[in-house]
C-alpha cells in the first residue's frame, strides 16, 4: 500500500477546541464538587431560607394530623387542635409576607396551605367517623395516659 492508499485523518480545529473546552468544564465542576460538603453530612444544617422556614412549620401540622409518626414513640398522633394551630400560623405567614415574596415562594405557600387544609378536613372527617363507630381516643396529655 502506498501513501495514497492510506486513509487520511482530518482534524477539525473547531471540534478540537470544543472538546478541550468541555474537558476543562468537567474538570472545573469536579473541583467545585470536591470543595462542597456532601449534602446530608452529620451536623450540616440546611440553608436558612424561606423554603426551610415553610418546612419547619409544615412538619408539626403533618405530625398532628397523623401523617408523621412521633419521633419518640413511633406512633401516629392526631391532635387536630394543634394541627390547626400550625396551619393557622402558615396562614399568618402568608398574610404578613404578601407582596414581599417571589412568585415561586408565594405559590409555594399558597399550595402548601391548600394541601394542608384539605388534609385537615379529611382527617377531621375520619376522626368523626371513628368516634361515631365508638372508637376510643386517648388524650396523651391526660393523667395516666399510656402514651
C-alpha positions as CSV (number, residue, x, y, z in Angstrom):
1,X,0.0,0.0,0.0
2,X,1.3,3.4,-0.9
3,X,0.8,6.7,0.9
4,X,-2.2,7.4,-1.4
5,X,-4.0,4.2,-0.2
6,X,-3.8,5.1,3.5
7,X,-6.9,6.7,4.9
8,X,-6.4,10.3,5.7
9,X,-7.4,11.7,9.1
10,X,-8.6,15.3,9.0
11,X,-8.7,17.0,12.4
12,X,-11.1,19.9,12.6
13,X,-9.6,22.5,14.8
14,X,-13.0,23.8,15.9
15,X,-14.0,20.3,17.1
16,X,-10.7,20.0,18.9
17,X,-11.2,23.4,20.7
18,X,-14.7,22.5,21.7
19,X,-13.6,19.1,23.1
20,X,-10.9,20.8,25.1
21,X,-13.4,23.4,26.4
22,X,-15.8,20.7,27.5
23,X,-12.9,18.8,29.2
24,X,-12.0,21.9,31.1
25,X,-15.6,22.5,32.2
26,X,-15.8,18.9,33.5
27,X,-12.6,19.3,35.4
28,X,-13.7,22.6,37.0
29,X,-17.1,21.1,38.0
30,X,-15.2,18.1,39.6
31,X,-13.1,20.6,41.6
32,X,-16.1,22.5,42.8
33,X,-17.9,19.3,43.8
34,X,-14.9,18.2,45.9
35,X,-14.9,21.6,47.7
36,X,-18.6,21.4,48.6
37,X,-19.5,19.5,51.7
38,X,-21.6,16.4,50.8
39,X,-25.3,17.0,51.5
40,X,-26.6,15.1,54.4
41,X,-23.3,15.2,56.3
42,X,-24.0,14.8,60.0
43,X,-24.1,18.1,61.7
44,X,-24.7,20.0,58.5
45,X,-27.6,22.4,58.7
46,X,-29.9,23.1,55.7
47,X,-29.7,26.6,54.2
48,X,-31.6,29.2,56.2
49,X,-34.1,30.3,53.6
50,X,-37.8,30.8,53.1
51,X,-38.4,27.2,51.9
52,X,-36.8,25.8,55.0
53,X,-39.0,28.0,57.2
54,X,-42.0,26.5,55.4
55,X,-40.8,23.0,56.1
56,X,-40.3,23.9,59.7
57,X,-43.9,24.9,60.0
58,X,-45.3,22.1,57.8
59,X,-43.7,19.3,59.9
60,X,-45.8,19.8,63.1
61,X,-49.0,20.3,61.1
62,X,-48.5,16.9,59.4
63,X,-47.4,15.2,62.6
64,X,-50.5,16.3,64.5
65,X,-52.7,15.0,61.6
66,X,-51.2,11.6,61.9
67,X,-49.0,12.0,58.8
68,X,-45.7,11.7,60.5
69,X,-45.1,9.4,63.5
70,X,-44.0,10.8,66.8
71,X,-40.2,10.5,66.8
72,X,-40.2,9.4,70.5
73,X,-42.9,6.7,70.3
74,X,-43.1,5.9,66.6
75,X,-46.9,6.2,66.8
76,X,-49.1,8.5,64.9
77,X,-50.6,11.4,66.8
78,X,-53.9,13.0,65.8
79,X,-54.4,16.3,67.7
80,X,-56.5,18.4,65.3
81,X,-56.5,21.5,67.5
82,X,-52.7,21.6,67.4
83,X,-52.6,20.8,63.7
84,X,-55.0,23.6,63.0
85,X,-52.8,26.0,65.1
86,X,-49.8,25.2,62.9
87,X,-51.9,25.6,59.7
88,X,-53.1,28.9,61.0
89,X,-49.5,30.0,61.7
90,X,-48.8,29.3,58.0
91,X,-51.8,31.5,57.1
92,X,-50.4,34.3,59.2
93,X,-47.0,33.9,57.4
94,X,-48.8,34.1,54.1
95,X,-50.7,37.3,55.1
96,X,-47.7,39.0,56.6
97,X,-45.4,38.3,53.7
98,X,-47.8,39.2,50.9
99,X,-46.1,41.2,48.2
100,X,-42.7,40.5,49.8
101,X,-42.1,37.1,48.3
102,X,-41.0,35.9,44.9
103,X,-43.8,34.4,42.7
104,X,-42.4,31.0,43.3
105,X,-42.4,31.4,47.1
106,X,-45.9,32.9,47.1
107,X,-47.2,30.0,45.1
108,X,-45.4,27.5,47.4
109,X,-47.1,29.0,50.5
110,X,-50.5,29.0,48.7
111,X,-50.1,25.4,47.6
112,X,-48.9,24.1,51.0
113,X,-51.8,25.8,52.8
114,X,-54.3,24.4,50.3
115,X,-53.0,20.9,50.7
116,X,-52.8,21.1,54.5
117,X,-56.3,22.4,54.7
118,X,-57.6,19.7,52.5
119,X,-55.8,17.0,54.6
120,X,-57.1,18.6,57.8
121,X,-60.7,18.3,56.6
122,X,-60.1,14.7,55.5
123,X,-58.6,13.7,58.9
124,X,-61.3,15.6,60.8
125,X,-63.9,13.6,58.9
126,X,-62.1,10.3,59.6
127,X,-61.9,11.2,63.3
128,X,-65.7,12.0,63.4
129,X,-66.4,8.7,61.7
130,X,-64.3,6.8,64.1
131,X,-66.0,8.5,67.1
132,X,-69.4,7.6,65.6
133,X,-68.3,4.0,65.5
134,X,-67.3,4.1,69.1
135,X,-63.5,4.1,68.7
136,X,-62.0,5.4,71.9
137,X,-59.4,8.1,71.6
138,X,-56.6,8.8,74.1
139,X,-55.6,12.2,75.2
140,X,-51.8,12.0,75.5
141,X,-51.8,14.9,78.0
142,X,-54.3,13.3,80.3
143,X,-53.0,11.9,83.6
144,X,-52.5,8.1,83.5
145,X,-52.4,8.2,79.7
146,X,-50.5,5.1,78.2
147,X,-48.7,7.4,75.8
